[in-house]
Amino acid sequence: MDLGLIVLRLAHVVAGASWVGGAFLMILIVSRTAKLSGAEGEEFFSRLMTVGRGAKYFELIALTTVVAGALLYLRASSGLQLGWITSPTGIGFTIGASAAIVSLVWGGTMVGPTTQKLEAIGMEIAASGGVATGTQREAVDALRARLELFGKADLLLLGVAVVMMATARYV
């Protein structure tokens, strides 16, 4: 029994399931419901991701998934042997891993900063009595549209990762 392999697989699968399931729930249900609920819903969603540390949760599970997956990939490929990487199974895992890594990097470089900008504008609005100026409203709308676009792309990337990880061994 290889305890190291079991721990890596558990970390990868549990964190990955939490990442993908959480992303689908947040993007398809929670964010849509918040948007339909108007200002109160938007405030709830913003607090969920910042004060409620939802963004930190996603960072941690995404990073855990990718690091554990990279170590599993390194083991399965016997130290990145080209013969395994270019096999049908290796190609499947490479596609899935690449999709997850792009999602992680994109999340860190696009979602985090965009969310911080939204939070800063929200604080400006709150400090000025809770009424947004036209410029602030336009900025908030543009940032939310950007996050919505990222969410759709993220679902696609994570969907590819899950399908490839689930099927690569059987190709």
C-alpha positions as CSV (number, residue, x, y, z in Angstrom):
1,M,0.0,0.0,0.0
2,D,1.4,3.4,-1.1
3,L,0.2,5.8,1.6
4,G,1.8,8.8,-0.2
5,L,-0.2,8.0,-3.4
6,I,-3.4,7.6,-1.4
7,V,-2.9,11.0,0.4
8,L,-2.1,12.7,-2.9
9,R,-5.1,11.2,-4.7
10,L,-7.4,12.1,-1.8
11,A,-6.2,15.7,-1.7
12,H,-6.5,16.0,-5.5
13,V,-10.0,14.5,-5.7
14,V,-11.5,16.1,-2.6
15,A,-10.1,19.5,-3.3
16,G,-11.0,19.2,-7.0
17,A,-14.5,18.2,-6.3
18,S,-14.9,21.1,-3.9
19,W,-13.4,23.5,-6.5
20,V,-15.5,22.4,-9.4
21,G,-18.7,21.8,-7.4
22,G,-18.3,25.2,-5.6
23,A,-17.6,27.0,-8.9
24,F,-20.7,25.6,-10.6
25,L,-22.9,26.4,-7.5
26,M,-21.5,29.9,-7.2
27,I,-21.6,30.8,-10.9
28,L,-24.9,29.1,-11.9
29,I,-26.9,29.6,-8.7
30,V,-25.6,32.0,-6.1
31,S,-24.3,34.8,-8.3
32,R,-27.4,34.7,-10.5
33,T,-29.7,34.8,-7.5
34,A,-27.7,37.7,-6.0
35,K,-28.0,39.6,-9.3
36,L,-31.7,39.0,-9.4
37,S,-32.0,40.3,-5.8
38,G,-30.7,43.7,-6.7
39,A,-28.4,45.8,-4.5
40,E,-29.0,43.6,-1.4
41,G,-28.1,40.4,-3.3
42,E,-25.0,42.1,-4.9
43,E,-23.9,43.2,-1.4
44,F,-24.4,39.7,0.0
45,F,-22.4,38.2,-2.8
46,S,-19.6,40.7,-2.3
47,R,-19.5,40.0,1.4
48,L,-19.6,36.2,0.8
49,M,-16.5,36.5,-1.4
50,T,-14.6,39.0,0.8
51,V,-15.6,39.1,4.4
52,G,-16.9,35.5,4.3
53,R,-13.6,34.6,2.7
54,G,-15.1,32.7,-0.3
55,A,-12.3,33.9,-2.5
56,K,-9.7,32.6,-0.1
57,Y,-11.6,29.2,0.0
58,F,-11.4,28.9,-3.8
59,E,-7.8,29.9,-3.8
60,L,-6.9,27.3,-1.3
61,I,-8.8,24.4,-2.9
62,A,-7.7,25.3,-6.4
63,L,-4.0,25.5,-5.3
64,T,-4.4,22.2,-3.4
65,T,-5.9,20.5,-6.5
66,V,-3.2,21.7,-8.8
67,V,-0.3,21.0,-6.6
68,A,-1.5,17.5,-5.7
69,G,-2.4,16.9,-9.4
70,A,1.1,18.0,-10.4
71,L,2.7,15.6,-8.0
72,L,0.5,12.8,-9.3
73,Y,1.3,13.7,-12.9
74,L,5.0,13.6,-12.1
75,R,4.6,10.2,-10.6
76,A,2.4,8.8,-13.3
77,S,4.8,10.1,-16.0
78,S,7.8,8.6,-14.3
79,G,9.4,12.0,-14.0
80,L,7.9,13.6,-17.2
81,Q,8.9,10.8,-19.6
82,L,7.8,11.9,-23.1
83,G,6.6,8.4,-23.9
84,W,3.9,8.6,-21.3
85,I,3.1,12.2,-21.9
86,T,2.4,11.6,-25.6
87,S,0.4,8.4,-24.9
88,P,-3.4,8.8,-25.2
89,T,-3.7,8.6,-21.4
90,G,-0.9,11.2,-21.0
91,I,-2.5,13.5,-23.5
92,G,-5.8,13.3,-21.7
93,F,-4.2,14.1,-18.3
94,T,-2.2,16.9,-19.9
95,I,-5.3,18.5,-21.4
96,G,-7.1,18.2,-18.1
97,A,-4.2,19.6,-16.1
98,S,-3.7,22.4,-18.5
99,A,-7.3,23.5,-18.3
100,A,-7.2,23.5,-14.4
101,I,-3.9,25.4,-14.4
102,V,-5.3,28.0,-16.8
103,S,-8.3,28.4,-14.5
104,L,-6.1,28.8,-11.4
105,V,-3.9,31.3,-13.0
106,W,-6.7,33.2,-14.6
107,G,-8.5,33.3,-11.3
108,G,-5.5,34.7,-9.5
109,T,-4.7,37.3,-12.2
110,M,-8.2,38.4,-13.2
111,V,-10.8,37.5,-10.6
112,G,-8.8,38.6,-7.5
113,P,-7.9,42.0,-8.8
114,T,-11.4,42.6,-10.3
115,T,-13.0,41.6,-7.0
116,Q,-10.7,44.0,-5.1
117,K,-11.6,46.8,-7.5
118,L,-15.3,46.1,-6.9
119,E,-14.8,46.1,-3.2
120,A,-12.9,49.4,-3.3
121,I,-15.7,51.1,-5.3
122,G,-18.2,49.7,-2.9
123,M,-16.4,51.3,0.0
124,E,-16.3,54.6,-1.9
125,I,-20.0,54.4,-2.5
126,A,-20.7,53.5,1.2
127,A,-18.4,56.3,2.4
128,S,-20.3,58.8,0.3
129,G,-23.7,57.9,1.7
130,G,-24.5,54.8,-0.3
131,V,-25.4,56.5,-3.5
132,A,-23.2,55.6,-6.5
133,T,-22.3,58.3,-9.1
134,G,-22.8,57.6,-12.7
135,T,-19.1,56.9,-13.2
136,Q,-19.1,54.5,-10.2
137,R,-22.1,52.7,-11.5
138,E,-20.5,52.2,-14.9
139,A,-17.3,51.0,-13.4
140,V,-19.3,48.5,-11.2
141,D,-21.3,47.2,-14.2
142,A,-18.1,46.8,-16.3
143,L,-16.3,44.9,-13.5
144,R,-19.3,42.7,-12.9
145,A,-19.6,41.9,-16.6
146,R,-15.9,41.0,-16.6
147,L,-16.5,38.6,-13.7
148,E,-19.5,37.1,-15.4
149,L,-17.4,36.4,-18.5
150,F,-14.7,34.9,-16.4
151,G,-17.2,32.7,-14.7
152,K,-18.5,31.2,-18.0
153,A,-14.9,30.6,-19.2
154,D,-14.0,29.1,-15.8
155,L,-16.9,26.6,-16.0
156,L,-15.8,25.6,-19.4
157,L,-12.2,25.1,-18.3
158,L,-13.2,23.2,-15.2
159,G,-15.6,21.1,-17.2
160,V,-12.8,20.1,-19.6
161,A,-10.5,19.3,-16.6
162,V,-13.1,17.0,-15.0
163,V,-14.0,15.2,-18.2
164,M,-10.4,14.6,-19.1
165,M,-9.4,13.5,-15.6
166,A,-12.3,11.1,-15.4
167,T,-11.7,9.5,-18.8
168,A,-7.9,9.8,-19.5
169,R,-7.1,6.4,-18.1
170,Y,-9.5,4.7,-20.4
171,V,-8.5,6.3,-23.7
